[in-house]
């Protein structure tokens, strides 16, 4: 941007704008093999670094973990399909300010 004041002095400056996408976390999915919503796909997670996704049951046992932004949860856990119900996720990532951040919430499996 270039500006001129009332005395004719000219000055300029640059502004960097970083677009920070929202991480979109679906509230549920249906891993029933019909080809529709069979996996839990978290959108825009690949825009962040040091990502980790964990899913837990209500007793605190971890059913799913990945640090690969291209790996989606298929509803399996402990070598078997997870029953219909609500589970809880923690998504950890480095924000653009360099600080560790996280998202938490419920995820529902529907069949």
OpenMM code with the backbone's topology and positions (N, CA, C; nanometers):
from openmm import Vec3, app, unit

residues = "UNK UNK UNK UNK UNK UNK UNK UNK UNK UNK UNK UNK UNK UNK UNK UNK UNK UNK UNK UNK UNK UNK UNK UNK UNK UNK UNK UNK UNK UNK UNK UNK UNK UNK UNK UNK UNK UNK UNK UNK UNK UNK UNK UNK UNK UNK UNK UNK UNK UNK UNK UNK UNK UNK UNK UNK UNK UNK UNK UNK UNK UNK UNK UNK UNK UNK UNK UNK UNK UNK UNK UNK UNK UNK UNK UNK UNK UNK UNK UNK UNK UNK UNK UNK UNK UNK UNK UNK UNK UNK UNK UNK UNK UNK UNK UNK UNK UNK UNK UNK UNK UNK UNK UNK UNK UNK UNK UNK UNK UNK UNK".split()
positions = [
    Vec3(0.0845, -0.1154, 0.0000),
    Vec3(0.0000, 0.0000, 0.0000),
    Vec3(0.0904, 0.1234, 0.0000),
    Vec3(0.0552, 0.2204, -0.0823),
    Vec3(0.1310, 0.3457, -0.0901),
    Vec3(0.0367, 0.4590, -0.0514),
    Vec3(0.0826, 0.5451, 0.0387),
    Vec3(0.0011, 0.6591, 0.0831),
    Vec3(0.0811, 0.7881, 0.0678),
    Vec3(0.0084, 0.8961, 0.0484),
    Vec3(0.0688, 1.0290, 0.0400),
    Vec3(-0.0025, 1.1183, 0.1398),
    Vec3(0.0734, 1.1874, 0.2259),
    Vec3(0.0090, 1.2760, 0.3239),
    Vec3(-0.0131, 1.4143, 0.2626),
    Vec3(-0.0685, 1.5055, 0.3432),
    Vec3(-0.1027, 1.6392, 0.2932),
    Vec3(0.0204, 1.7237, 0.2576),
    Vec3(0.1400, 1.6839, 0.3036),
    Vec3(0.2636, 1.7554, 0.2706),
    Vec3(0.3329, 1.6966, 0.1480),
    Vec3(0.2739, 1.5943, 0.0875),
    Vec3(0.3327, 1.5329, -0.0308),
    Vec3(0.4308, 1.4211, 0.0011),
    Vec3(0.4458, 1.3877, 0.1290),
    Vec3(0.5355, 1.2774, 0.1666),
    Vec3(0.4700, 1.1437, 0.1304),
    Vec3(0.5496, 1.0575, 0.0724),
    Vec3(0.5006, 0.9265, 0.0279),
    Vec3(0.5634, 0.8187, 0.1147),
    Vec3(0.4821, 0.7233, 0.1536),
    Vec3(0.5302, 0.6108, 0.2323),
    Vec3(0.4567, 0.4850, 0.1869),
    Vec3(0.5185, 0.3714, 0.2104),
    Vec3(0.4532, 0.2460, 0.1724),
    Vec3(0.4774, 0.1416, 0.2804),
    Vec3(0.3965, 0.0397, 0.2786),
    Vec3(0.4098, -0.0703, 0.3740),
    Vec3(0.3472, -0.1938, 0.3112),
    Vec3(0.3930, -0.3102, 0.3571),
    Vec3(0.3378, -0.4374, 0.3119),
    Vec3(0.2675, -0.5049, 0.4283),
    Vec3(0.1631, -0.5753, 0.3968),
    Vec3(0.0881, -0.6499, 0.4976),
    Vec3(0.0772, -0.7940, 0.4504),
    Vec3(0.1190, -0.8874, 0.5360),
    Vec3(0.1025, -1.0300, 0.5062),
    Vec3(-0.0252, -1.0787, 0.5721),
    Vec3(-0.1063, -1.1469, 0.4954),
    Vec3(-0.2311, -1.2018, 0.5472),
    Vec3(-0.2248, -1.3530, 0.5345),
    Vec3(-0.2429, -1.4210, 0.6469),
    Vec3(-0.2473, -1.5666, 0.6457),
    Vec3(-0.3911, -1.6099, 0.6691),
    Vec3(-0.4415, -1.6881, 0.5772),
    Vec3(-0.5756, -1.7422, 0.5938),
    Vec3(-0.5647, -1.8703, 0.6751),
    Vec3(-0.6312, -1.8730, 0.7874),
    Vec3(-0.6272, -1.9888, 0.8750),
    Vec3(-0.7591, -2.0643, 0.8585),
    Vec3(-0.7540, -2.1816, 0.7981),
    Vec3(-0.8790, -2.2555, 0.7770),
    Vec3(-0.9300, -2.3152, 0.9067),
    Vec3(-1.0591, -2.3298, 0.9152),
    Vec3(-1.1187, -2.3983, 1.0291),
    Vec3(-1.1007, -2.5475, 1.0109),
    Vec3(-1.0728, -2.6166, 1.1196),
    Vec3(-1.0725, -2.7627, 1.1176),
    Vec3(-1.2177, -2.8048, 1.1312),
    Vec3(-1.2662, -2.8811, 1.0351),
    Vec3(-1.4066, -2.9225, 1.0338),
    Vec3(-1.4150, -3.0669, 1.0808),
    Vec3(-1.4813, -3.0850, 1.1951),
    Vec3(-1.4917, -3.2161, 1.2587),
    Vec3(-1.6369, -3.2623, 1.2517),
    Vec3(-1.6658, -3.3667, 1.1730),
    Vec3(-1.8021, -3.4183, 1.1685),
    Vec3(-1.8444, -3.4736, 1.3044),
    Vec3(-1.9718, -3.4611, 1.3363),
    Vec3(-2.0212, -3.5067, 1.4665),
    Vec3(-2.0567, -3.6547, 1.4668),
    Vec3(-2.0581, -3.7164, 1.3493),
    Vec3(-2.0892, -3.8582, 1.3435),
    Vec3(-2.0585, -3.9166, 1.2068),
    Vec3(-2.0631, -4.0488, 1.2005),
    Vec3(-2.0462, -4.1190, 1.0729),
    Vec3(-2.1068, -4.2579, 1.0871),
    Vec3(-2.1213, -4.3260, 0.9738),
    Vec3(-2.1903, -4.4561, 0.9740),
    Vec3(-2.1059, -4.5612, 0.9022),
    Vec3(-2.0147, -4.6251, 0.9735),
    Vec3(-1.9278, -4.7261, 0.9105),
    Vec3(-2.0004, -4.8591, 0.8886),
    Vec3(-2.0938, -4.8580, 0.7929),
    Vec3(-2.1734, -4.9788, 0.7677),
    Vec3(-2.1439, -5.0427, 0.6324),
    Vec3(-2.0435, -4.9914, 0.5618),
    Vec3(-2.0025, -5.0523, 0.4362),
    Vec3(-2.0847, -5.0142, 0.3147),
    Vec3(-2.1718, -4.9115, 0.3267),
    Vec3(-2.2531, -4.8728, 0.2114),
    Vec3(-2.1836, -4.7708, 0.1216),
    Vec3(-2.0619, -4.7300, 0.1579),
    Vec3(-1.9874, -4.6357, 0.0767),
    Vec3(-2.0204, -4.4898, 0.1031),
    Vec3(-2.1102, -4.4625, 0.1974),
    Vec3(-2.1488, -4.3254, 0.2318),
    Vec3(-2.1144, -4.3013, 0.3786),
    Vec3(-2.0286, -4.2033, 0.4043),
    Vec3(-1.9870, -4.1693, 0.5412),
    Vec3(-1.9333, -4.2898, 0.6187),
    Vec3(-1.8581, -4.3752, 0.5517),
    Vec3(-1.8041, -4.4950, 0.6166),
    Vec3(-1.6815, -4.4662, 0.7026),
    Vec3(-1.6195, -4.3495, 0.6837),
    Vec3(-1.5043, -4.3128, 0.7656),
    Vec3(-1.5242, -4.1723, 0.8206),
    Vec3(-1.4574, -4.1458, 0.9305),
    Vec3(-1.4611, -4.0150, 0.9964),
    Vec3(-1.3494, -3.9318, 0.9365),
    Vec3(-1.3859, -3.8352, 0.8527),
    Vec3(-1.2889, -3.7534, 0.7802),
    Vec3(-1.2875, -3.6131, 0.8400),
    Vec3(-1.1736, -3.5730, 0.8937),
    Vec3(-1.1567, -3.4410, 0.9530),
    Vec3(-1.0974, -3.3500, 0.8459),
    Vec3(-1.1706, -3.2484, 0.8061),
    Vec3(-1.1271, -3.1600, 0.6984),
    Vec3(-1.0303, -3.0521, 0.7480),
    Vec3(-0.9333, -3.0204, 0.6643),
    Vec3(-0.8342, -2.9141, 0.6831),
    Vec3(-0.7297, -2.9451, 0.7897),
    Vec3(-0.7284, -3.0638, 0.8442),
    Vec3(-0.6285, -3.0993, 0.9441),
    Vec3(-0.4882, -3.0976, 0.8844),
    Vec3(-0.4786, -3.1253, 0.7541),
    Vec3(-0.3480, -3.1273, 0.6880),
    Vec3(-0.2856, -2.9879, 0.6748),
    Vec3(-0.3588, -2.8835, 0.7102),
    Vec3(-0.3060, -2.7469, 0.7060),
    Vec3(-0.2258, -2.7121, 0.8311),
    Vec3(-0.2226, -2.8041, 0.9284),
    Vec3(-0.1560, -2.7809, 1.0558),
    Vec3(-0.0437, -2.8820, 1.0752),
    Vec3(0.0491, -2.8526, 1.1649),
    Vec3(0.1613, -2.9424, 1.1908),
    Vec3(0.1451, -3.0109, 1.3253),
    Vec3(0.2221, -3.1188, 1.3431),
    Vec3(0.2228, -3.1967, 1.4669),
    Vec3(0.0827, -3.2360, 1.5115),
    Vec3(0.0060, -3.2894, 1.4178),
    Vec3(-0.1314, -3.3286, 1.4482),
    Vec3(-0.1370, -3.4695, 1.5066),
    Vec3(-0.2268, -3.4852, 1.6012),
    Vec3(-0.2538, -3.6152, 1.6621),
    Vec3(-0.4030, -3.6232, 1.6861),
    Vec3(-0.4624, -3.7363, 1.6481),
    Vec3(-0.6054, -3.7575, 1.6686),
    Vec3(-0.6225, -3.8836, 1.7520),
    Vec3(-0.6963, -3.8715, 1.8623),
    Vec3(-0.7261, -3.9858, 1.9486),
    Vec3(-0.8761, -3.9921, 1.9708),
    Vec3(-0.9292, -4.1143, 1.9759),
    Vec3(-1.0704, -4.1363, 2.0065),
    Vec3(-1.0761, -4.2324, 2.1248),
    Vec3(-1.1604, -4.1987, 2.2220),
    Vec3(-1.1717, -4.2762, 2.3452),
    Vec3(-1.3155, -4.3205, 2.3689),
    Vec3(-1.3311, -4.4329, 2.4397),
    Vec3(-1.4648, -4.4726, 2.4828),
    Vec3(-1.4950, -4.4054, 2.6165),
    Vec3(-1.6113, -4.4298, 2.6723),
    Vec3(-1.6505, -4.3598, 2.7950),
    Vec3(-1.5708, -4.4023, 2.9175),
    Vec3(-1.4968, -4.5103, 2.9082),
    Vec3(-1.4119, -4.5550, 3.0188),
    Vec3(-1.2688, -4.5042, 3.0045),
    Vec3(-1.2420, -4.4287, 2.8991),
    Vec3(-1.1101, -4.3703, 2.8806),
    Vec3(-1.0119, -4.4568, 2.8046),
    Vec3(-1.0577, -4.5684, 2.7493),
    Vec3(-0.9694, -4.6528, 2.6685),
    Vec3(-0.9593, -4.5945, 2.5283),
    Vec3(-0.8367, -4.5807, 2.4793),
    Vec3(-0.8179, -4.5259, 2.3452),
    Vec3(-0.8494, -4.6322, 2.2422),
    Vec3(-0.9386, -4.5973, 2.1488),
    Vec3(-0.9804, -4.6881, 2.0424),
    Vec3(-0.9077, -4.6605, 1.9116),
    Vec3(-0.8647, -4.5356, 1.8931),
    Vec3(-0.8034, -4.4961, 1.7664),
    Vec3(-0.7009, -4.3883, 1.7946),
    Vec3(-0.5876, -4.3963, 1.7240),
    Vec3(-0.4855, -4.2921, 1.7301),
    Vec3(-0.4183, -4.2830, 1.5943),
    Vec3(-0.3917, -4.1600, 1.5516),
    Vec3(-0.3106, -4.1386, 1.4318),
    Vec3(-0.2400, -4.0045, 1.4429),
    Vec3(-0.1225, -3.9988, 1.3837),
    Vec3(-0.0542, -3.8709, 1.3655),
    Vec3(-0.0337, -3.8455, 1.2156),
    Vec3(-0.1110, -3.9169, 1.1356),
    Vec3(-0.1084, -3.9053, 0.9897),
    Vec3(-0.2376, -3.8364, 0.9458),
    Vec3(-0.2272, -3.7158, 0.8901),
    Vec3(-0.3473, -3.6402, 0.8532),
    Vec3(-0.4257, -3.7052, 0.7396),
    Vec3(-0.3686, -3.8045, 0.6728),
    Vec3(-0.4392, -3.8738, 0.5647),
    Vec3(-0.5069, -4.0023, 0.6114),
    Vec3(-0.4958, -4.0344, 0.7398),
    Vec3(-0.5572, -4.1562, 0.7922),
    Vec3(-0.6889, -4.1204, 0.8601),
    Vec3(-0.7959, -4.1829, 0.8150),
    Vec3(-0.9288, -4.1583, 0.8696),
    Vec3(-0.9747, -4.2788, 0.9516),
    Vec3(-1.0534, -4.2529, 1.0559),
    Vec3(-1.1033, -4.3602, 1.1414),
    Vec3(-1.2171, -4.4324, 1.0709),
    Vec3(-1.2083, -4.5656, 1.0658),
    Vec3(-1.3119, -4.6466, 1.0001),
    Vec3(-1.4096, -4.7079, 1.0997),
    Vec3(-1.4019, -4.6649, 1.2257),
    Vec3(-1.4928, -4.7171, 1.3276),
    Vec3(-1.4398, -4.8386, 1.3994),
    Vec3(-1.3203, -4.8821, 1.3656),
    Vec3(-1.2615, -4.9972, 1.4326),
    Vec3(-1.1904, -4.9550, 1.5598),
    Vec3(-1.1726, -5.0518, 1.6460),
    Vec3(-1.0993, -5.0261, 1.7692),
    Vec3(-1.0671, -5.1563, 1.8376),
    Vec3(-0.9431, -5.1714, 1.8788),
    Vec3(-0.9009, -5.2940, 1.9470),
    Vec3(-0.9342, -5.4183, 1.8643),
    Vec3(-0.9048, -5.4108, 1.7336),
    Vec3(-0.9209, -5.5217, 1.6391),
    Vec3(-1.0649, -5.5667, 1.6179),
    Vec3(-1.1629, -5.4782, 1.6411),
    Vec3(-1.3030, -5.5106, 1.6119),
    Vec3(-1.3782, -5.3812, 1.5834),
    Vec3(-1.4949, -5.3927, 1.5241),
    Vec3(-1.5759, -5.2753, 1.4955),
    Vec3(-1.6353, -5.2215, 1.6254),
    Vec3(-1.6327, -5.0906, 1.6388),
    Vec3(-1.6837, -5.0249, 1.7575),
    Vec3(-1.8362, -5.0214, 1.7513),
    Vec3(-1.9050, -5.0541, 1.8613),
    Vec3(-2.0514, -5.0527, 1.8608),
    Vec3(-2.1090, -4.9126, 1.8411),
    Vec3(-2.2356, -4.9080, 1.8023),
    Vec3(-2.3088, -4.7820, 1.7929),
    Vec3(-2.2977, -4.7112, 1.9276),
    Vec3(-2.2759, -4.5811, 1.9237),
    Vec3(-2.2662, -4.5053, 2.0483),
    Vec3(-2.1898, -4.3760, 2.0293),
    Vec3(-2.1689, -4.3071, 2.1389),
    Vec3(-2.0959, -4.1809, 2.1382),
    Vec3(-1.9601, -4.2015, 2.2018),
    Vec3(-1.8588, -4.1491, 2.1361),
    Vec3(-1.7208, -4.1595, 2.1797),
    Vec3(-1.6646, -4.0182, 2.1887),
    Vec3(-1.5422, -4.0047, 2.2318),
    Vec3(-1.4869, -3.8719, 2.2558),
    Vec3(-1.3499, -3.8582, 2.1887),
    Vec3(-1.3294, -3.7452, 2.1242),
    Vec3(-1.2041, -3.7249, 2.0515),
    Vec3(-1.1236, -3.6102, 2.1118),
    Vec3(-0.9935, -3.6193, 2.0916),
    Vec3(-0.9008, -3.5098, 2.1196),
    Vec3(-0.8153, -3.4947, 1.9944),
    Vec3(-0.8175, -3.3768, 1.9366),
    Vec3(-0.7348, -3.3448, 1.8205),
    Vec3(-0.6322, -3.2422, 1.8660),
    Vec3(-0.5052, -3.2780, 1.8592),
    Vec3(-0.3966, -3.1886, 1.8988),
    Vec3(-0.3239, -3.1414, 1.7729),
    Vec3(-0.2835, -3.0156, 1.7720),
    Vec3(-0.2128, -2.9602, 1.6562),
    Vec3(-0.1394, -2.8342, 1.6979),
    Vec3(-0.0407, -2.7960, 1.6183),
    Vec3(0.0283, -2.6694, 1.6391),
    Vec3(-0.0484, -2.5614, 1.5641),
    Vec3(-0.0886, -2.4580, 1.6353),
    Vec3(-0.1555, -2.3457, 1.5721),
    Vec3(-0.0545, -2.2624, 1.4946),
    Vec3(-0.1030, -2.1639, 1.4208),
    Vec3(-0.0130, -2.0803, 1.3416),
    Vec3(0.0744, -1.9912, 1.4281),
    Vec3(0.0358, -1.9741, 1.5539),
    Vec3(0.1205, -1.8959, 1.6440),
    Vec3(0.2315, -1.9818, 1.7050),
    Vec3(0.2378, -2.1108, 1.6661),
    Vec3(0.3408, -2.2008, 1.7152),
    Vec3(0.3062, -2.2701, 1.8452),
    Vec3(0.1943, -2.2334, 1.9059),
    Vec3(0.1539, -2.2935, 2.0323),
    Vec3(0.0668, -2.4160, 2.0071),
    Vec3(0.0811, -2.5149, 2.0952),
    Vec3(-0.0010, -2.6357, 2.0866),
    Vec3(-0.1461, -2.5980, 2.1152),
    Vec3(-0.2363, -2.6487, 2.0352),
    Vec3(-0.3790, -2.6222, 2.0518),
    Vec3(-0.4519, -2.7552, 2.0414),
    Vec3(-0.5787, -2.7587, 2.0809),
    Vec3(-0.6543, -2.8827, 2.0659),
    Vec3(-0.8027, -2.8565, 2.0515),
    Vec3(-0.8681, -2.9541, 1.9961),
    Vec3(-1.0140, -2.9555, 1.9850),
    Vec3(-1.0617, -3.0837, 2.0516),
    Vec3(-1.1719, -3.0772, 2.1226),
    Vec3(-1.2287, -3.1950, 2.1865),
    Vec3(-1.3783, -3.1983, 2.1632),
    Vec3(-1.4365, -3.3162, 2.1727),
    Vec3(-1.5809, -3.3257, 2.1583),
    Vec3(-1.6262, -3.4681, 2.1388),
    Vec3(-1.7565, -3.4850, 2.1213),
    Vec3(-1.8121, -3.6192, 2.0990),
    Vec3(-1.8177, -3.6558, 1.9513),
    Vec3(-1.8078, -3.7824, 1.9234),
    Vec3(-1.8257, -3.8375, 1.7895),
    Vec3(-1.9213, -3.9559, 1.8033),
    Vec3(-2.0256, -3.9582, 1.7212),
    Vec3(-2.1274, -4.0626, 1.7300),
    Vec3(-2.1165, -4.1580, 1.6132),
    Vec3(-2.1199, -4.2869, 1.6436),
    Vec3(-2.1229, -4.3894, 1.5400),
    Vec3(-2.2672, -4.4344, 1.5251),
    Vec3(-2.3147, -4.4294, 1.4001),
    Vec3(-2.4513, -4.4684, 1.3643),
    Vec3(-2.4410, -4.5793, 1.2607),
    Vec3(-2.5226, -4.6801, 1.2704),
    Vec3(-2.5238, -4.7846, 1.1685),
    Vec3(-2.6614, -4.8009, 1.1109),
] * unit.nanometer
topology = app.Topology()
chain = topology.addChain("A")
for resn in residues:
    res = topology.addResidue(resn, chain)
    for name in ("N", "CA", "C"):
        topology.addAtom(name, app.Element.getBySymbol(name[0]), res)
